[in-house]
Amino acid sequence: MKRRYKVEVTADINGWVSVKIPAVPEAHAEAHTREQALEFAANVVRSHLKSLAASGAEIPASDIDAIIIDV
């Protein structure tokens, strides 16, 4: 199952980068770099969705469309 979710990325004055996922409000992550924060957020969302699926709960639908292009 593939899902795509919009993320909100913010940085504070101390350099911490936060990622929130509006469609999955239980999941969020922080790190010192944008790349790390996005990676951590993806891991948290993945774990949360697996937990939902295992319990028979509804998995949030994708909330964005995207294309990925390698050049």
PDB file as gemmi writes it, atoms N, CA and C in Angstrom:
CRYST1    1.000    1.000    1.000  90.00  90.00  90.00 P 1                      
ATOM      1  N   MET A   1       0.842  -1.165   0.000  1.00  0.00           N  
ATOM      2  CA  MET A   1       0.000   0.000   0.000  1.00  0.00           C  
ATOM      3  C   MET A   1       0.895   1.238   0.000  1.00  0.00           C  
ATOM      4  N   LYS A   2       0.617   2.140  -0.915  1.00  0.00           N  
ATOM      5  CA  LYS A   2       1.369   3.387  -0.966  1.00  0.00           C  
ATOM      6  C   LYS A   2       0.442   4.529  -0.622  1.00  0.00           C  
ATOM      7  N   ARG A   3       0.931   5.422   0.191  1.00  0.00           N  
ATOM      8  CA  ARG A   3       0.181   6.610   0.573  1.00  0.00           C  
ATOM      9  C   ARG A   3       1.107   7.809   0.429  1.00  0.00           C  
ATOM     10  N   ARG A   4       0.532   8.938   0.082  1.00  0.00           N  
ATOM     11  CA  ARG A   4       1.282  10.196  -0.007  1.00  0.00           C  
ATOM     12  C   ARG A   4       0.574  11.209   0.877  1.00  0.00           C  
ATOM     13  N   TYR A   5       1.342  11.867   1.733  1.00  0.00           N  
ATOM     14  CA  TYR A   5       0.764  12.826   2.658  1.00  0.00           C  
ATOM     15  C   TYR A   5       1.499  14.154   2.590  1.00  0.00           C  
ATOM     16  N   LYS A   6       0.733  15.202   2.694  1.00  0.00           N  
ATOM     17  CA  LYS A   6       1.300  16.539   2.767  1.00  0.00           C  
ATOM     18  C   LYS A   6       2.012  16.667   4.111  1.00  0.00           C  
ATOM     19  N   VAL A   7       3.147  17.337   4.128  1.00  0.00           N  
ATOM     20  CA  VAL A   7       3.874  17.575   5.372  1.00  0.00           C  
ATOM     21  C   VAL A   7       4.056  19.070   5.576  1.00  0.00           C  
ATOM     22  N   GLU A   8       4.141  19.471   6.835  1.00  0.00           N  
ATOM     23  CA  GLU A   8       4.445  20.851   7.203  1.00  0.00           C  
ATOM     24  C   GLU A   8       5.813  20.841   7.861  1.00  0.00           C  
ATOM     25  N   VAL A   9       6.755  21.529   7.245  1.00  0.00           N  
ATOM     26  CA  VAL A   9       8.128  21.562   7.740  1.00  0.00           C  
ATOM     27  C   VAL A   9       8.414  22.967   8.270  1.00  0.00           C  
ATOM     28  N   THR A  10       8.867  23.036   9.516  1.00  0.00           N  
ATOM     29  CA  THR A  10       9.240  24.320  10.112  1.00  0.00           C  
ATOM     30  C   THR A  10      10.592  24.174  10.803  1.00  0.00           C  
ATOM     31  N   ALA A  11      11.272  25.296  10.962  1.00  0.00           N  
ATOM     32  CA  ALA A  11      12.557  25.306  11.674  1.00  0.00           C  
ATOM     33  C   ALA A  11      12.500  26.390  12.745  1.00  0.00           C  
ATOM     34  N   ASP A  12      13.094  26.097  13.888  1.00  0.00           N  
ATOM     35  CA  ASP A  12      13.117  27.110  14.946  1.00  0.00           C  
ATOM     36  C   ASP A  12      14.455  27.841  14.946  1.00  0.00           C  
ATOM     37  N   ILE A  13      14.589  28.813  15.831  1.00  0.00           N  
ATOM     38  CA  ILE A  13      15.803  29.633  15.841  1.00  0.00           C  
ATOM     39  C   ILE A  13      17.036  28.867  16.303  1.00  0.00           C  
ATOM     40  N   ASN A  14      16.825  27.708  16.922  1.00  0.00           N  
ATOM     41  CA  ASN A  14      17.949  26.893  17.380  1.00  0.00           C  
ATOM     42  C   ASN A  14      18.387  25.861  16.348  1.00  0.00           C  
ATOM     43  N   GLY A  15      17.740  25.853  15.190  1.00  0.00           N  
ATOM     44  CA  GLY A  15      18.135  24.943  14.130  1.00  0.00           C  
ATOM     45  C   GLY A  15      17.374  23.631  14.075  1.00  0.00           C  
ATOM     46  N   TRP A  16      16.437  23.408  15.005  1.00  0.00           N  
ATOM     47  CA  TRP A  16      15.648  22.179  14.967  1.00  0.00           C  
ATOM     48  C   TRP A  16      14.611  22.273  13.860  1.00  0.00           C  
ATOM     49  N   VAL A  17      14.476  21.201  13.099  1.00  0.00           N  
ATOM     50  CA  VAL A  17      13.491  21.121  12.027  1.00  0.00           C  
ATOM     51  C   VAL A  17      12.380  20.182  12.481  1.00  0.00           C  
ATOM     52  N   SER A  18      11.144  20.654  12.391  1.00  0.00           N  
ATOM     53  CA  SER A  18       9.981  19.858  12.792  1.00  0.00           C  
ATOM     54  C   SER A  18       9.149  19.509  11.563  1.00  0.00           C  
ATOM     55  N   VAL A  19       8.600  18.310  11.575  1.00  0.00           N  
ATOM     56  CA  VAL A  19       7.722  17.862  10.498  1.00  0.00           C  
ATOM     57  C   VAL A  19       6.418  17.386  11.129  1.00  0.00           C  
ATOM     58  N   LYS A  20       5.303  17.935  10.642  1.00  0.00           N  
ATOM     59  CA  LYS A  20       3.966  17.497  11.044  1.00  0.00           C  
ATOM     60  C   LYS A  20       3.255  16.979   9.802  1.00  0.00           C  
ATOM     61  N   ILE A  21       2.396  15.998   9.996  1.00  0.00           N  
ATOM     62  CA  ILE A  21       1.638  15.388   8.912  1.00  0.00           C  
ATOM     63  C   ILE A  21       0.158  15.586   9.246  1.00  0.00           C  
ATOM     64  N   PRO A  22      -0.502  16.582   8.635  1.00  0.00           N  
ATOM     65  CA  PRO A  22      -1.888  16.878   8.992  1.00  0.00           C  
ATOM     66  C   PRO A  22      -2.843  15.681   8.878  1.00  0.00           C  
ATOM     67  N   ALA A  23      -2.679  14.825   7.897  1.00  0.00           N  
ATOM     68  CA  ALA A  23      -3.571  13.673   7.727  1.00  0.00           C  
ATOM     69  C   ALA A  23      -3.336  12.601   8.784  1.00  0.00           C  
ATOM     70  N   VAL A  24      -2.171  12.643   9.414  1.00  0.00           N  
ATOM     71  CA  VAL A  24      -1.815  11.667  10.451  1.00  0.00           C  
ATOM     72  C   VAL A  24      -1.293  12.465  11.653  1.00  0.00           C  
ATOM     73  N   PRO A  25      -2.203  13.139  12.376  1.00  0.00           N  
ATOM     74  CA  PRO A  25      -1.754  14.057  13.430  1.00  0.00           C  
ATOM     75  C   PRO A  25      -0.991  13.387  14.568  1.00  0.00           C  
ATOM     76  N   GLU A  26      -1.123  12.078  14.713  1.00  0.00           N  
ATOM     77  CA  GLU A  26      -0.383  11.371  15.761  1.00  0.00           C  
ATOM     78  C   GLU A  26       1.109  11.292  15.437  1.00  0.00           C  
ATOM     79  N   ALA A  27       1.466  11.511  14.178  1.00  0.00           N  
ATOM     80  CA  ALA A  27       2.855  11.368  13.740  1.00  0.00           C  
ATOM     81  C   ALA A  27       3.518  12.729  13.553  1.00  0.00           C  
ATOM     82  N   HIS A  28       4.691  12.877  14.126  1.00  0.00           N  
ATOM     83  CA  HIS A  28       5.499  14.073  13.932  1.00  0.00           C  
ATOM     84  C   HIS A  28       6.951  13.708  14.235  1.00  0.00           C  
ATOM     85  N   ALA A  29       7.870  14.556  13.800  1.00  0.00           N  
ATOM     86  CA  ALA A  29       9.292  14.261  14.016  1.00  0.00           C  
ATOM     87  C   ALA A  29      10.083  15.554  14.095  1.00  0.00           C  
ATOM     88  N   GLU A  30      11.233  15.483  14.731  1.00  0.00           N  
ATOM     89  CA  GLU A  30      12.168  16.602  14.814  1.00  0.00           C  
ATOM     90  C   GLU A  30      13.585  16.088  14.599  1.00  0.00           C  
ATOM     91  N   ALA A  31      14.408  16.938  14.025  1.00  0.00           N  
ATOM     92  CA  ALA A  31      15.819  16.599  13.824  1.00  0.00           C  
ATOM     93  C   ALA A  31      16.597  17.887  13.570  1.00  0.00           C  
ATOM     94  N   HIS A  32      17.902  17.756  13.396  1.00  0.00           N  
ATOM     95  CA  HIS A  32      18.749  18.921  13.144  1.00  0.00           C  
ATOM     96  C   HIS A  32      18.784  19.318  11.677  1.00  0.00           C  
ATOM     97  N   THR A  33      18.392  18.399  10.776  1.00  0.00           N  
ATOM     98  CA  THR A  33      18.369  18.737   9.358  1.00  0.00           C  
ATOM     99  C   THR A  33      17.006  18.389   8.771  1.00  0.00           C  
ATOM    100  N   ARG A  34      16.680  19.038   7.672  1.00  0.00           N  
ATOM    101  CA  ARG A  34      15.418  18.777   6.978  1.00  0.00           C  
ATOM    102  C   ARG A  34      15.356  17.327   6.520  1.00  0.00           C  
ATOM    103  N   GLU A  35      16.443  16.838   5.963  1.00  0.00           N  
ATOM    104  CA  GLU A  35      16.477  15.467   5.450  1.00  0.00           C  
ATOM    105  C   GLU A  35      16.229  14.457   6.563  1.00  0.00           C  
ATOM    106  N   GLN A  36      16.897  14.653   7.695  1.00  0.00           N  
ATOM    107  CA  GLN A  36      16.701  13.743   8.834  1.00  0.00           C  
ATOM    108  C   GLN A  36      15.275  13.808   9.355  1.00  0.00           C  
ATOM    109  N   ALA A  37      14.747  15.014   9.478  1.00  0.00           N  
ATOM    110  CA  ALA A  37      13.393  15.171  10.003  1.00  0.00           C  
ATOM    111  C   ALA A  37      12.380  14.481   9.089  1.00  0.00           C  
ATOM    112  N   LEU A  38      12.546  14.628   7.772  1.00  0.00           N  
ATOM    113  CA  LEU A  38      11.640  13.963   6.831  1.00  0.00           C  
ATOM    114  C   LEU A  38      11.784  12.451   6.900  1.00  0.00           C  
ATOM    115  N   GLU A  39      13.008  11.965   7.039  1.00  0.00           N  
ATOM    116  CA  GLU A  39      13.241  10.526   7.166  1.00  0.00           C  
ATOM    117  C   GLU A  39      12.591   9.988   8.447  1.00  0.00           C  
ATOM    118  N   PHE A  40      12.807  10.689   9.552  1.00  0.00           N  
ATOM    119  CA  PHE A  40      12.203  10.272  10.827  1.00  0.00           C  
ATOM    120  C   PHE A  40      10.681  10.279  10.730  1.00  0.00           C  
ATOM    121  N   ALA A  41      10.127  11.319  10.104  1.00  0.00           N  
ATOM    122  CA  ALA A  41       8.672  11.416   9.953  1.00  0.00           C  
ATOM    123  C   ALA A  41       8.137  10.255   9.124  1.00  0.00           C  
ATOM    124  N   ALA A  42       8.828   9.914   8.044  1.00  0.00           N  
ATOM    125  CA  ALA A  42       8.401   8.782   7.214  1.00  0.00           C  
ATOM    126  C   ALA A  42       8.397   7.495   8.023  1.00  0.00           C  
ATOM    127  N   ASN A  43       9.404   7.302   8.856  1.00  0.00           N  
ATOM    128  CA  ASN A  43       9.465   6.096   9.691  1.00  0.00           C  
ATOM    129  C   ASN A  43       8.325   6.061  10.712  1.00  0.00           C  
ATOM    130  N   VAL A  44       8.031   7.212  11.308  1.00  0.00           N  
ATOM    131  CA  VAL A  44       6.948   7.285  12.289  1.00  0.00           C  
ATOM    132  C   VAL A  44       5.607   6.998  11.621  1.00  0.00           C  
ATOM    133  N   VAL A  45       5.373   7.603  10.458  1.00  0.00           N  
ATOM    134  CA  VAL A  45       4.112   7.376   9.734  1.00  0.00           C  
ATOM    135  C   VAL A  45       3.993   5.910   9.339  1.00  0.00           C  
ATOM    136  N   ARG A  46       5.060   5.353   8.806  1.00  0.00           N  
ATOM    137  CA  ARG A  46       5.050   3.938   8.406  1.00  0.00           C  
ATOM    138  C   ARG A  46       4.676   3.038   9.584  1.00  0.00           C  
ATOM    139  N   SER A  47       5.304   3.263  10.715  1.00  0.00           N  
ATOM    140  CA  SER A  47       5.031   2.474  11.911  1.00  0.00           C  
ATOM    141  C   SER A  47       3.582   2.658  12.371  1.00  0.00           C  
ATOM    142  N   HIS A  48       3.124   3.888  12.364  1.00  0.00           N  
ATOM    143  CA  HIS A  48       1.754   4.163  12.801  1.00  0.00           C  
ATOM    144  C   HIS A  48       0.734   3.495  11.873  1.00  0.00           C  
ATOM    145  N   LEU A  49       0.960   3.580  10.564  1.00  0.00           N  
ATOM    146  CA  LEU A  49       0.026   2.970   9.612  1.00  0.00           C  
ATOM    147  C   LEU A  49       0.019   1.448   9.737  1.00  0.00           C  
ATOM    148  N   LYS A  50       1.176   0.857   9.980  1.00  0.00           N  
ATOM    149  CA  LYS A  50       1.231  -0.598  10.190  1.00  0.00           C  
ATOM    150  C   LYS A  50       0.439  -0.981  11.430  1.00  0.00           C  
ATOM    151  N   SER A  51       0.544  -0.174  12.471  1.00  0.00           N  
ATOM    152  CA  SER A  51      -0.196  -0.422  13.692  1.00  0.00           C  
ATOM    153  C   SER A  51      -1.705  -0.312  13.447  1.00  0.00           C  
ATOM    154  N   LEU A  52      -2.106   0.712  12.707  1.00  0.00           N  
ATOM    155  CA  LEU A  52      -3.522   0.863  12.369  1.00  0.00           C  
ATOM    156  C   LEU A  52      -4.024  -0.343  11.581  1.00  0.00           C  
ATOM    157  N   ALA A  53      -3.248  -0.751  10.579  1.00  0.00           N  
ATOM    158  CA  ALA A  53      -3.651  -1.886   9.744  1.00  0.00           C  
ATOM    159  C   ALA A  53      -3.767  -3.158  10.575  1.00  0.00           C  
ATOM    160  N   ALA A  54      -2.835  -3.369  11.482  1.00  0.00           N  
ATOM    161  CA  ALA A  54      -2.846  -4.576  12.311  1.00  0.00           C  
ATOM    162  C   ALA A  54      -4.063  -4.621  13.231  1.00  0.00           C  
ATOM    163  N   SER A  55      -4.538  -3.449  13.624  1.00  0.00           N  
ATOM    164  CA  SER A  55      -5.696  -3.406  14.520  1.00  0.00           C  
ATOM    165  C   SER A  55      -7.016  -3.335  13.765  1.00  0.00           C  
ATOM    166  N   GLY A  56      -6.933  -3.269  12.440  1.00  0.00           N  
ATOM    167  CA  GLY A  56      -8.146  -3.196  11.630  1.00  0.00           C  
ATOM    168  C   GLY A  56      -8.725  -1.797  11.512  1.00  0.00           C  
ATOM    169  N   ALA A  57      -7.986  -0.805  11.989  1.00  0.00           N  
ATOM    170  CA  ALA A  57      -8.455   0.580  11.912  1.00  0.00           C  
ATOM    171  C   ALA A  57      -8.289   1.114  10.491  1.00  0.00           C  
ATOM    172  N   GLU A  58      -9.007   2.174  10.201  1.00  0.00           N  
ATOM    173  CA  GLU A  58      -8.942   2.789   8.875  1.00  0.00           C  
ATOM    174  C   GLU A  58      -7.628   3.536   8.691  1.00  0.00           C  
ATOM    175  N   ILE A  59      -7.023   3.347   7.525  1.00  0.00           N  
ATOM    176  CA  ILE A  59      -5.772   4.035   7.173  1.00  0.00           C  
ATOM    177  C   ILE A  59      -6.148   5.340   6.464  1.00  0.00           C  
ATOM    178  N   PRO A  60      -5.599   6.478   6.891  1.00  0.00           N  
ATOM    179  CA  PRO A  60      -5.921   7.737   6.213  1.00  0.00           C  
ATOM    180  C   PRO A  60      -5.563   7.676   4.724  1.00  0.00           C  
ATOM    181  N   ALA A  61      -6.472   8.188   3.901  1.00  0.00           N  
ATOM    182  CA  ALA A  61      -6.238   8.218   2.457  1.00  0.00           C  
ATOM    183  C   ALA A  61      -5.138   9.223   2.134  1.00  0.00           C  
ATOM    184  N   SER A  62      -4.491   9.023   0.990  1.00  0.00           N  
ATOM    185  CA  SER A  62      -3.510  10.004   0.522  1.00  0.00           C  
ATOM    186  C   SER A  62      -4.198  11.359   0.402  1.00  0.00           C  
ATOM    187  N   ASP A  63      -3.462  12.418   0.718  1.00  0.00           N  
ATOM    188  CA  ASP A  63      -4.071  13.733   0.615  1.00  0.00           C  
ATOM    189  C   ASP A  63      -3.403  14.630  -0.423  1.00  0.00           C  
ATOM    190  N   ILE A  64      -2.478  14.059  -1.207  1.00  0.00           N  
ATOM    191  CA  ILE A  64      -1.871  14.816  -2.305  1.00  0.00           C  
ATOM    192  C   ILE A  64      -1.594  13.879  -3.461  1.00  0.00           C  
ATOM    193  N   ASP A  65      -1.490  14.448  -4.632  1.00  0.00           N  
ATOM    194  CA  ASP A  65      -1.018  13.742  -5.802  1.00  0.00           C  
ATOM    195  C   ASP A  65       0.392  14.231  -6.074  1.00  0.00           C  
ATOM    196  N   ALA A  66       1.221  13.379  -6.583  1.00  0.00           N  
ATOM    197  CA  ALA A  66       2.598  13.771  -6.854  1.00  0.00           C  
ATOM    198  C   ALA A  66       3.160  12.951  -7.988  1.00  0.00           C  
ATOM    199  N   ILE A  67       4.139  13.507  -8.657  1.00  0.00           N  
ATOM    200  CA  ILE A  67       4.905  12.742  -9.625  1.00  0.00           C  
ATOM    201  C   ILE A  67       6.356  12.808  -9.186  1.00  0.00           C  
ATOM    202  N   ILE A  68       7.083  11.740  -9.431  1.00  0.00           N  
ATOM    203  CA  ILE A  68       8.498  11.681  -9.082  1.00  0.00           C  
ATOM    204  C   ILE A  68       9.273  11.430 -10.354  1.00  0.00           C  
ATOM    205  N   ILE A  69      10.257  12.270 -10.605  1.00  0.00           N  
ATOM    206  CA  ILE A  69      11.015  12.196 -11.847  1.00  0.00           C  
ATOM    207  C   ILE A  69      12.495  12.114 -11.528  1.00  0.00           C  
ATOM    208  N   ASP A  70      13.172  11.118 -12.081  1.00  0.00           N  
ATOM    209  CA  ASP A  70      14.628  11.022 -11.996  1.00  0.00           C  
ATOM    210  C   ASP A  70      15.207  11.647 -13.262  1.00  0.00           C  
ATOM    211  N   VAL A  71      16.192  12.497 -13.094  1.00  0.00           N  
ATOM    212  CA  VAL A  71      16.837  13.115 -14.255  1.00  0.00           C  
ATOM    213  C   VAL A  71      18.294  12.736 -14.241  1.00  0.00           C  
TER     214      VAL A  71                                                      
END                                                                             
